[in-house]
Amino acid sequence: MGGLRLAPQALVCKNVAIDGDVQIGNGTVVHVGASIIAKNGPIIIGNNNIISERAVIINKHSTPLMIGDNNMLETEALVEGRGIGHKNVIQVRGKVVGTSTLGNNCVVGAMCTTDPSENVPDNTILFGNPQSRRTRSDNNSDYLFLHMKHLEYIHEMLPRYNHIIEAE
């Protein structure tokens, strides 16, 4: 194995740092300046994710780092844990570190960090300084609609102003 594997509808800018065994799913967008580094094991990114500018995904473990579908990694977000589920938002400079995992429908707030070895349960929101957490009381039903509209806009506009890596 090894190398970059892009699904046909993935949209990846050319000036992105990608190294190692990386798979990117359909509809996923990787913005300028993002880094995806499969240092010790592969990285498998699902469908319809948005990976923003200067976001970093790094796998320091020998097992695959799995990123589910419909996630948003905002500017300078860091994912180096064992994986994240579906419909998560990691806000500006939010971090999933160590061997931690993130469930589904979670938010890691701006500049918040998971504990290095925790399994963050579904519907958890990490927020504030000092950092706090709570469980979502809503079902976040509007998220997917807005996320897909955001992706639609990016897929239309990003290729107009950036060089894109073509799927083979």
trRosetta pair geometry for C-beta under 8 A, 3 or more apart (Angstrom, degrees):
i j d omega theta_ij theta_ji phi_ij phi_ji
1 21 5.3 48 126 -128 110 128
1 42 7.0 -29 125 -82 144 133
2 20 7.0 -92 -142 -170 75 46
2 21 4.8 -78 -108 -81 40 90
3 21 6.8 17 30 -107 36 54
3 22 7.7 -94 128 37 30 72
4 18 5.4 51 -86 132 125 141
4 22 5.2 -12 -110 69 68 101
4 23 8.0 157 -162 -85 46 35
4 24 7.4 -2 -167 1 90 107
4 165 7.7 -31 130 155 152 153
5 22 7.2 -175 29 96 68 53
5 23 4.6 -12 67 -112 108 77
5 24 7.2 175 89 24 57 65
6 10 4.5 -130 -166 58 94 135
6 12 6.3 -115 -110 4 131 131
6 24 5.2 -10 -116 61 66 106
6 165 6.7 173 -51 112 158 111
6 167 4.0 -130 101 -105 112 88
6 168 7.3 104 48 14 100 69
7 10 4.8 110 56 -27 78 104
7 24 6.4 -121 10 103 85 64
7 25 5.1 28 -9 -163 143 32
7 26 4.1 -96 131 -62 146 61
7 27 7.7 -24 90 7 133 55
7 28 7.4 94 40 21 117 100
7 47 7.4 -25 42 -100 167 83
7 167 6.5 -54 102 -119 22 147
8 26 6.7 5 54 -108 71 92
8 167 5.0 -162 -113 88 38 157
9 26 4.4 44 54 -155 109 81
9 27 5.2 8 116 -56 118 54
9 167 7.9 -14 -8 -13 21 152
10 24 4.6 95 -137 118 154 110
10 25 6.7 138 -79 91 109 25
10 26 6.4 -104 -52 -112 72 24
10 27 7.0 -26 -90 32 49 20
10 28 5.0 -8 -126 58 90 85
10 29 7.7 177 -167 -77 61 35
10 30 7.7 17 175 -1 102 100
10 167 6.1 114 46 -69 96 120
11 27 7.9 -14 2 -166 95 25
11 28 7.3 -163 35 96 67 46
11 29 4.7 -11 71 -110 106 75
11 30 7.3 -178 97 26 58 63
11 154 7.1 162 84 130 150 101
11 155 5.8 -165 -38 -111 155 73
11 158 6.0 103 157 79 133 142
11 159 7.1 -98 -147 -53 117 97
11 164 6.2 -53 -158 -140 73 125
12 16 5.9 -90 179 27 93 151
12 18 7.6 10 -177 -43 140 144
12 24 6.3 86 -61 89 128 170
12 28 7.9 21 -65 105 88 91
12 29 7.6 177 -77 -156 46 38
12 30 4.3 15 -122 48 78 115
12 164 6.7 112 69 -160 47 73
12 165 4.5 -26 85 41 104 113
13 16 5.2 118 74 -34 81 105
13 30 6.3 -128 20 101 78 77
13 31 6.1 26 -2 -170 132 27
13 32 4.7 -73 116 -73 166 62
13 34 7.8 116 45 23 110 99
13 158 7.1 -107 -71 177 99 117
13 162 4.8 -51 -122 162 108 137
13 163 6.8 86 -162 73 70 59
13 164 6.3 -61 -106 -103 41 55
13 165 7.3 49 111 -7 10 87
14 162 7.4 -178 18 164 84 88
14 163 4.1 -23 8 102 131 106
14 164 6.6 -124 -35 -87 85 5
14 165 5.6 138 -89 -55 64 78
15 32 5.4 22 76 -143 103 84
15 33 6.8 7 120 -55 98 52
15 162 7.9 -115 26 -159 98 104
15 163 7.3 83 -15 57 86 104
16 30 5.3 46 -116 133 161 119
16 31 7.7 132 -88 91 113 31
16 32 6.9 -126 -67 -129 78 29
16 33 7.1 -40 -104 24 60 13
16 34 5.1 -5 -136 62 104 82
16 35 7.2 -178 -177 -85 71 35
16 36 7.1 19 158 9 113 98
16 165 7.7 -82 36 -16 116 127
17 34 7.4 -144 38 104 72 46
17 35 4.1 -6 68 -116 112 82
17 36 7.2 169 95 30 64 53
17 37 7.0 -7 126 -64 104 94
18 22 5.4 -107 -169 40 108 159
18 35 7.7 -177 -72 -156 42 45
18 36 4.9 4 -114 63 78 99
18 37 7.7 -162 -146 -76 33 47
19 22 7.7 89 66 -25 24 125
19 36 7.6 173 28 94 58 59
19 37 4.9 10 54 -126 104 72
19 38 6.6 -152 101 37 61 68
19 39 7.7 42 100 -77 112 57
20 37 6.3 79 12 -174 122 47
20 38 2.9 -146 106 69 131 92
20 39 6.5 -108 -50 -54 155 21
20 42 7.2 -166 142 -110 105 48
20 43 7.2 87 94 5 115 100
20 59 7.6 -134 103 51 154 110
21 38 4.8 -116 51 119 62 161
21 41 7.6 -69 60 163 119 36
21 42 3.9 -62 106 -105 117 88
21 43 7.1 150 96 22 66 63
22 36 5.3 90 -128 128 147 123
22 38 5.3 -160 -61 -24 79 123
22 42 7.1 179 -79 -161 33 74
22 43 4.9 -3 -116 62 76 103
22 45 7.4 12 -174 -1 87 107
23 42 7.0 26 0 175 99 117
23 43 7.2 -171 32 95 65 58
23 44 4.8 1 60 -120 113 69
23 45 6.6 -174 94 30 61 68
24 28 5.2 -131 179 74 93 137
24 30 6.8 -67 -132 -29 149 126
24 36 7.9 34 -72 152 112 178
24 45 4.9 -1 -117 64 61 118
25 28 5.2 92 67 -19 71 122
25 44 8.0 60 -42 173 101 73
25 45 5.8 -136 6 108 89 68
25 46 4.6 -19 10 174 156 28
25 47 4.0 -96 135 -69 128 56
25 48 7.5 -50 105 2 113 51
25 49 7.3 86 55 6 106 102
25 69 7.3 -74 93 -100 157 84
26 47 4.7 -3 63 -123 80 104
26 48 7.3 -3 101 -39 71 71
27 47 5.1 52 45 -174 111 82
27 48 4.0 -7 109 -77 132 66
27 49 7.9 116 103 16 84 48
27 151 6.1 23 179 -178 102 142
27 155 7.7 -55 -144 -72 66 133
28 45 5.7 98 -137 130 168 117
28 46 7.3 140 -67 94 125 43
28 47 6.3 -132 -43 -147 90 29
28 48 6.3 -70 -72 -21 59 9
28 49 4.4 10 -125 46 99 83
28 50 7.6 -160 -155 -68 61 32
28 51 7.1 30 176 -5 100 103
29 49 7.3 -146 36 95 60 56
29 50 5.2 3 59 -119 106 66
29 51 6.7 -167 96 32 59 69
29 151 6.5 -176 -13 -133 123 79
29 154 5.0 -12 -99 131 169 142
29 155 7.0 -125 -77 -68 121 71
29 158 6.7 161 -149 -21 123 165
30 34 5.1 -122 -174 59 89 145
30 36 7.0 -56 -134 -26 143 129
30 51 4.6 -5 -114 65 67 119
31 34 5.5 103 64 -28 67 114
31 50 7.8 36 -28 -178 106 77
31 51 6.4 -154 14 98 80 64
31 52 5.1 5 25 -152 142 34
31 53 4.8 -73 116 -60 130 60
31 55 7.5 85 48 15 103 106
31 158 7.5 -119 -109 -126 73 130
32 53 5.8 -2 75 -109 74 92
32 162 6.0 -137 -58 -124 111 136
33 53 4.8 34 63 -158 120 77
33 54 4.8 -23 132 -60 117 64
34 51 5.0 77 -137 134 160 108
34 52 7.0 142 -78 91 113 27
34 53 6.6 -121 -55 -131 77 22
34 54 6.6 -84 -89 -23 48 8
34 55 4.8 -6 -125 55 99 81
34 56 7.3 -176 -165 -76 65 39
34 57 7.8 20 172 5 105 92
35 54 7.8 9 -3 -152 92 40
35 55 7.5 -156 35 96 64 48
35 56 4.6 0 63 -117 105 78
35 57 7.2 -171 99 35 62 57
35 58 7.3 4 119 -63 106 93
36 43 5.9 -151 180 86 101 158
36 45 7.5 -59 -135 -36 143 136
36 51 7.5 15 -64 168 112 165
36 56 7.9 180 -77 -157 39 44
36 57 4.8 5 -119 62 73 106
36 58 7.8 -173 -155 -75 33 49
37 43 7.9 94 76 -25 26 143
37 56 7.5 -10 11 -167 106 89
37 57 7.2 170 28 91 61 58
37 58 4.5 -1 65 -114 103 84
37 59 7.2 -158 101 26 61 65
38 41 6.5 -101 -169 93 90 35
38 42 5.3 0 -149 -129 139 32
38 43 4.6 -135 -83 -6 99 95
38 59 5.1 6 -132 41 58 120
38 65 7.6 -155 -115 28 80 113
39 58 6.0 29 -13 -174 115 92
39 59 5.9 -169 32 79 76 62
39 60 5.5 4 64 -99 132 52
40 59 6.2 -128 52 122 72 84
40 60 5.6 47 15 -173 121 31
40 61 5.9 -169 82 84 121 11
40 62 5.3 -70 145 -77 107 54
41 59 4.8 -102 66 146 81 130
41 61 5.3 -34 15 96 134 62
41 62 4.8 122 -65 -172 116 21
41 63 5.4 18 -154 64 169 17
41 64 5.7 -136 151 -80 115 33
41 65 6.6 128 92 -16 106 81
42 59 6.9 4 89 60 17 169
42 64 4.8 -21 72 -113 93 88
42 65 7.3 -153 102 29 48 71
43 57 6.0 110 -151 133 148 119
43 59 5.1 -162 -69 -25 91 127
43 64 7.2 155 -96 -163 21 74
43 65 4.8 -17 -112 65 73 106
43 67 7.4 18 -178 -3 90 107
44 64 5.5 15 0 179 111 126
44 65 7.2 170 26 83 65 53
44 66 5.2 -12 67 -112 103 66
44 67 7.0 -174 94 29 54 69
45 49 5.8 -98 177 33 106 148
45 51 7.6 -39 -148 -43 151 134
45 57 7.5 63 -78 128 118 175
45 67 4.6 -4 -120 61 66 119
46 49 6.3 106 71 -34 75 114
46 66 7.7 50 -40 -180 98 80
46 67 5.9 -134 8 104 85 67
46 68 4.9 -9 4 174 151 28
46 69 4.1 -97 131 -68 135 64
46 70 7.9 -42 102 2 123 54
46 71 7.7 96 55 5 109 105
46 86 7.4 -48 72 -98 163 86
47 69 4.7 2 59 -122 79 105
47 70 7.5 7 95 -38 74 66
48 69 5.6 43 51 -170 98 87
48 70 5.0 4 101 -77 113 63
48 147 7.2 84 156 138 112 113
48 148 7.1 -22 -159 -99 134 75
48 151 5.8 -40 -151 -93 85 163
49 67 6.4 30 -87 134 161 122
49 69 6.9 -130 -53 -147 84 35
49 70 6.8 -91 -83 -39 58 6
49 71 4.7 0 -125 56 100 83
49 72 7.4 -173 -163 -75 66 34
49 73 7.2 26 172 0 108 97
50 71 7.5 -145 37 100 63 53
50 72 4.9 4 59 -119 107 72
50 73 6.9 -166 97 35 61 63
50 147 7.5 -148 -7 -158 121 89
50 150 6.6 -41 -59 121 155 121
50 151 6.5 -135 -65 -85 107 83
50 154 6.8 150 -118 -13 112 167
51 55 5.0 -137 -175 70 79 141
51 57 7.1 -58 -134 -21 136 122
51 73 4.9 10 -122 55 63 118
52 55 5.1 100 61 -29 66 119
52 72 7.6 38 -28 -178 108 77
52 73 6.0 -150 17 100 83 67
52 74 5.0 7 23 -153 149 32
52 75 4.8 -80 122 -63 129 54
52 77 7.0 86 46 10 103 108
53 75 5.1 -2 69 -114 87 91
53 76 7.8 -11 102 -36 71 64
54 75 5.7 39 56 -164 102 75
54 76 4.8 -7 111 -73 112 67
55 73 4.3 96 -150 130 152 116
55 74 7.1 145 -80 87 116 22
55 75 6.7 -117 -55 -131 81 21
55 76 6.5 -98 -87 -43 48 6
55 77 4.5 0 -128 52 99 86
55 78 7.5 -167 -163 -71 63 37
55 79 7.9 21 172 3 101 94
55 90 8.0 108 -137 88 119 119
56 76 7.7 5 -2 -154 92 45
56 77 7.4 -161 34 93 60 51
56 78 5.0 -2 65 -115 101 74
56 79 7.3 -173 99 33 58 60
56 80 7.6 -2 118 -55 101 96
57 65 7.1 167 173 121 101 143
57 67 7.0 -51 -134 -46 144 143
57 73 7.4 -65 -59 -114 103 174
57 78 8.0 166 -82 -159 38 43
57 79 4.7 -4 -115 64 77 104
57 80 7.6 171 -158 -74 40 54
58 78 7.7 -21 16 -163 101 87
58 79 7.5 161 27 87 56 58
58 80 4.8 -6 67 -106 91 95
59 64 7.4 -46 -136 -158 152 34
59 65 3.9 -143 -95 -12 110 127
59 80 7.4 -180 -89 -147 26 61
60 80 6.0 29 0 -174 110 105
61 65 6.9 123 48 -62 105 91
61 82 6.4 2 20 -103 162 77
61 99 7.2 95 -76 -110 138 84
63 82 6.9 12 84 -144 120 97
64 83 7.9 44 114 -76 74 118
65 79 7.4 134 175 134 131 106
65 81 7.6 127 -136 88 106 48
65 82 6.6 -146 -116 -164 71 30
65 83 5.8 179 -163 -79 55 72
66 82 7.9 6 30 147 81 65
66 83 4.1 14 58 -128 78 129
66 84 7.7 -154 101 41 65 45
67 71 6.1 -98 177 31 101 150
67 79 6.9 63 -90 136 119 164
67 83 6.6 -153 -70 -151 44 72
67 84 5.4 17 -126 52 70 94
68 71 6.3 110 71 -36 78 115
68 83 7.8 85 -31 170 81 100
68 84 6.2 -108 12 108 92 68
68 85 4.6 13 -11 173 149 34
68 86 3.8 -100 135 -68 140 65
68 87 7.7 -46 103 2 127 54
68 88 7.5 98 52 4 113 105
68 104 7.2 -31 57 -101 170 86
69 86 4.9 4 56 -124 74 103
69 87 7.6 7 93 -39 70 66
70 86 5.6 45 51 -171 100 85
70 87 4.8 0 103 -78 116 64
70 143 7.9 99 158 131 121 104
70 144 6.2 -19 -156 -117 149 83
70 147 5.5 76 -161 128 93 156
71 84 6.2 83 -109 112 154 129
71 86 7.0 -126 -54 -146 87 34
71 87 6.9 -104 -81 -54 58 7
71 88 4.8 0 -125 55 99 82
71 89 7.3 -179 -163 -77 65 36
71 90 7.5 23 175 0 108 94
72 88 7.4 -147 37 100 64 52
72 89 4.7 -2 63 -116 107 76
72 90 7.1 -169 97 32 61 61
72 147 6.7 -131 -51 -122 114 107
72 150 8.0 16 -100 95 125 155
73 77 4.1 -143 -172 70 84 144
73 79 6.6 -79 -112 -21 136 118
73 90 5.0 2 -120 57 66 112
74 77 5.3 104 56 -38 57 116
74 89 7.2 36 -25 -176 106 86
74 90 6.4 -151 20 95 79 61
74 91 5.1 1 31 -152 141 36
74 92 4.9 -70 116 -62 125 56
74 94 7.2 71 47 18 103 107
75 92 5.1 3 65 -117 87 88
75 93 7.7 -12 102 -36 73 66
76 92 6.1 42 54 -164 99 67
76 93 4.8 -2 106 -76 115 67
77 90 4.1 103 -151 114 136 113
77 91 7.1 149 -87 82 109 18
77 92 7.1 -101 -59 -121 78 20
77 93 6.9 -108 -86 -57 44 9
77 94 5.2 -6 -124 58 90 81
77 95 7.3 179 -166 -79 58 44
77 108 7.7 113 -141 81 109 121
78 90 7.9 -133 45 158 38 141
78 93 7.7 11 -4 -156 96 44
78 94 7.5 -156 34 98 68 46
78 95 4.4 0 63 -117 107 84
78 96 7.0 -162 103 36 66 59
78 97 7.1 28 111 -76 116 83
79 84 6.3 -76 -136 -18 134 125
79 90 6.8 -157 -63 -20 99 172
79 95 7.8 -177 -76 -154 36 49
79 96 4.7 12 -124 53 69 113
80 95 7.7 -13 20 -167 96 91
80 96 6.9 172 36 93 51 70
80 97 5.7 18 61 -126 103 52
80 98 7.4 79 99 -5 97 21
81 84 7.3 92 68 -52 118 81
81 96 4.3 -78 0 145 123 95
81 97 6.1 44 -62 71 88 8
81 98 6.2 16 -105 70 79 53
81 99 6.2 78 -151 174 75 13
81 100 4.1 -70 -122 69 136 68
81 101 5.8 -176 143 -76 128 39
81 102 7.0 116 65 -17 150 86
81 114 6.7 -1 -65 65 143 146
82 99 5.4 31 -36 -168 110 62
82 100 7.0 -168 16 82 86 24
82 101 5.0 -45 67 -73 101 93
83 101 5.2 5 63 -128 75 97
83 102 7.5 -134 112 36 50 71
84 88 5.3 -94 172 34 123 156
84 90 7.7 -83 -108 -42 164 121
84 96 6.2 -109 -67 -79 113 176
84 101 6.9 176 -85 -167 42 62
84 102 4.0 1 -122 59 87 111
84 106 7.8 -120 -155 50 102 120
85 88 6.3 111 66 -34 73 118
85 101 7.9 72 -33 165 85 97
85 102 6.2 -126 13 106 80 71
85 103 5.0 -5 2 170 141 34
85 104 3.8 -88 121 -70 141 67
85 105 7.7 -37 94 2 124 56
85 106 7.5 95 47 6 107 107
85 122 7.2 -31 50 -97 164 84
86 104 4.8 4 54 -127 77 102
86 105 7.4 8 92 -39 72 66
87 104 5.8 46 50 -173 97 83
87 105 4.9 6 98 -81 115 62
87 140 6.9 132 158 116 130 139
87 143 5.9 91 -162 114 109 140
87 144 6.7 -49 -110 -73 118 88
87 147 7.6 -131 -126 -23 76 163
88 102 5.6 68 -121 133 160 131
88 103 7.9 143 -79 85 119 46
88 104 7.0 -125 -54 -146 90 33
88 105 6.9 -84 -80 -37 61 6
88 106 4.8 -1 -123 57 101 79
88 107 7.1 179 -163 -78 68 37
88 108 7.5 31 173 -3 110 90
89 106 7.7 -147 37 100 60 51
89 107 4.8 -2 64 -116 99 80
89 108 7.4 -156 101 34 57 62
90 94 4.2 -154 -176 85 76 125
90 95 7.7 103 -167 -58 121 14
90 96 6.6 -82 -107 -22 138 104
90 102 7.8 -103 -71 -73 107 174
90 107 7.9 172 -84 -158 33 46
90 108 4.6 6 -124 53 72 114
91 94 4.7 92 54 -28 62 126
91 107 6.9 35 -27 -175 105 91
91 108 6.4 -151 19 93 77 63
91 109 5.3 -10 33 -161 137 32
91 110 4.4 -73 119 -64 125 62
91 112 7.6 56 51 26 107 99
92 110 4.7 10 60 -124 87 96
92 111 7.2 -9 101 -37 78 71
93 110 6.1 50 54 -167 91 66
93 111 4.7 13 99 -82 118 63
94 108 3.7 130 180 115 132 104
94 109 6.2 155 -94 81 118 23
94 110 6.3 -87 -54 -107 90 21
94 111 6.8 -54 -77 -12 53 13
94 112 5.4 0 -125 56 87 75
94 113 7.3 178 -165 -77 54 46
94 126 7.6 129 -145 81 114 117
95 108 7.0 -141 45 160 30 144
95 112 7.4 -152 33 101 72 44
95 113 4.2 -4 65 -114 109 85
95 114 6.8 -126 106 17 70 75
96 100 5.7 -136 -173 89 77 112
96 101 7.8 37 -174 -133 123 17
96 102 5.4 -74 -115 -33 138 120
96 108 6.4 -132 -59 -50 84 163
96 113 8.0 -177 -75 -153 23 58
96 114 5.1 35 -128 7 56 131
96 120 8.0 -98 -124 5 102 134
97 100 6.1 49 66 20 47 120
97 113 5.9 5 0 -168 124 105
97 114 5.9 -176 30 62 74 88
97 116 5.5 -54 108 -109 100 66
98 114 7.6 -126 37 97 100 101
98 115 7.6 -41 36 132 142 48
98 116 3.0 101 -39 -168 158 77
98 117 5.4 -80 130 -60 138 58
99 116 6.8 50 25 154 70 72
99 117 5.0 19 60 -118 101 72
100 114 4.2 169 139 123 167 138
100 115 6.4 139 -86 77 131 56
100 116 6.3 -148 -34 175 104 19
100 117 6.1 -149 -68 -121 72 9
100 118 4.9 12 -121 56 106 63
100 119 6.9 -173 -156 -77 64 34
100 120 6.6 46 177 -19 111 95
101 118 7.9 -126 39 108 60 51
101 119 4.9 4 54 -125 102 73
101 120 6.7 -149 95 27 54 74
102 106 5.2 -133 -177 57 101 147
102 108 7.0 -73 -112 -40 140 116
102 114 6.9 -123 -74 -71 93 146
102 120 4.8 -4 -119 56 57 123
103 106 5.6 110 63 -37 77 123
103 119 7.4 74 -53 164 90 79
103 120 5.7 -126 1 102 86 72
103 121 5.1 13 -21 178 150 26
103 122 3.8 -114 141 -67 140 53
103 123 7.3 -40 94 7 131 51
103 124 6.8 95 38 12 116 103
104 122 4.7 -1 53 -121 79 100
104 123 7.6 6 89 -38 70 62
105 122 5.7 42 49 -170 101 84
105 123 5.1 0 100 -79 114 61
105 136 6.6 -84 141 17 111 154
105 140 5.5 169 -152 38 110 150
105 143 7.7 156 -129 39 83 163
106 120 5.8 74 -128 127 161 126
106 122 7.0 -130 -54 -147 93 33
106 123 6.7 -79 -82 -31 65 5
106 124 4.9 2 -125 60 105 74
106 125 6.9 -177 -162 -78 63 44
106 126 7.8 30 174 -2 105 89
107 124 7.8 -142 40 105 60 52
107 125 4.5 11 55 -124 105 81
107 126 6.9 -154 101 36 65 63
107 127 7.3 21 108 -62 112 97
108 112 5.2 -154 -179 83 73 106
108 113 7.6 52 -168 -98 120 19
108 114 6.7 -63 -112 -45 128 87
108 126 5.0 5 -128 52 58 119
109 112 4.3 68 61 -4 80 132
109 125 7.0 61 -44 176 101 82
109 126 5.5 -136 11 100 89 66
109 127 3.9 98 -34 -108 154 62
109 128 6.8 50 79 -8 161 44
109 131 7.9 175 54 -130 117 88
111 129 7.0 -5 97 -66 123 120
112 126 4.3 167 149 127 146 109
112 127 6.3 -73 -59 -92 151 21
112 128 7.5 53 -83 43 119 43
112 131 5.2 123 -132 -122 96 116
113 126 7.8 -127 51 150 20 151
113 131 7.3 -87 40 -83 68 161
114 118 5.7 -142 175 57 100 109
114 120 5.8 -95 -123 -45 121 125
114 126 7.0 -132 -81 -46 61 163
115 118 4.1 75 62 -16 104 121
120 124 5.0 -129 177 58 97 145
120 126 7.5 -65 -131 -38 140 117
121 124 5.4 105 67 -37 69 119
121 135 7.8 -21 91 -108 115 106
123 135 5.3 46 119 -164 105 80
123 136 4.1 -111 -168 32 94 105
123 140 7.9 -163 -117 -10 84 125
124 133 5.9 -4 -173 -171 101 117
124 134 7.6 159 -152 84 58 32
124 135 6.1 -42 -98 -102 57 62
124 136 7.6 -104 -58 -14 13 84
125 133 6.4 160 82 -152 52 64
125 134 5.4 -13 57 61 102 78
125 135 7.5 159 13 -110 84 13
125 136 6.2 105 -28 -63 109 78
126 131 6.1 -2 -176 -168 94 110
126 132 7.6 165 -154 84 51 39
126 133 5.1 -25 -99 -96 61 94
127 131 7.2 148 81 -148 24 64
127 132 5.9 -28 70 64 75 84
127 133 7.2 135 21 -96 71 42
127 134 7.5 -25 24 16 116 95
128 131 5.9 145 79 -121 75 32
128 132 4.8 16 49 18 134 96
136 139 7.8 128 131 -86 124 18
136 140 6.3 -24 -175 -39 155 108
138 141 7.6 -103 159 1 100 81
140 143 4.5 4 165 -12 98 126
141 144 7.6 -53 -175 23 40 98
141 145 8.0 27 143 -3 64 110
142 145 5.7 -64 -161 43 52 112
142 146 5.8 41 150 -16 84 112
143 146 6.1 -70 -150 43 27 104
143 147 5.8 27 158 -22 68 113
144 147 5.5 -53 -139 37 29 114
144 148 6.2 28 161 -18 64 107
145 148 6.1 -60 -151 36 25 107
145 149 6.6 24 152 -17 62 107
146 149 5.6 -54 -148 37 34 112
146 150 6.3 38 152 -22 66 105
147 150 5.6 -54 -151 35 30 115
147 151 6.5 32 151 -18 64 105
148 151 5.5 -48 -146 36 35 114
148 152 6.4 43 152 -25 64 102
149 152 5.5 -49 -148 32 33 116
149 153 6.6 33 153 -18 63 104
150 153 5.9 -57 -153 36 30 111
150 154 6.4 28 152 -17 65 107
151 154 5.6 -56 -145 38 32 110
151 155 6.1 32 158 -20 67 107
152 155 6.0 -55 -147 36 26 110
152 156 6.6 22 154 -15 60 108
153 156 5.9 -62 -154 37 30 109
153 157 6.0 1 162 0 69 117
154 157 6.2 -70 -133 49 27 94
154 158 5.2 25 179 -27 71 117
155 158 6.9 -29 -104 27 18 108
155 159 7.7 12 -177 -7 45 107
156 159 8.0 -99 169 32 18 96
156 160 7.8 8 143 -20 57 116
157 160 5.6 -61 -163 26 45 118
157 161 7.0 -3 161 10 76 110
158 161 6.8 -89 -158 50 31 86
158 162 5.5 -34 176 34 75 122
158 164 7.3 95 124 -81 101 114
159 162 6.7 -81 -111 60 25 78
159 164 5.2 -29 -110 -29 88 138
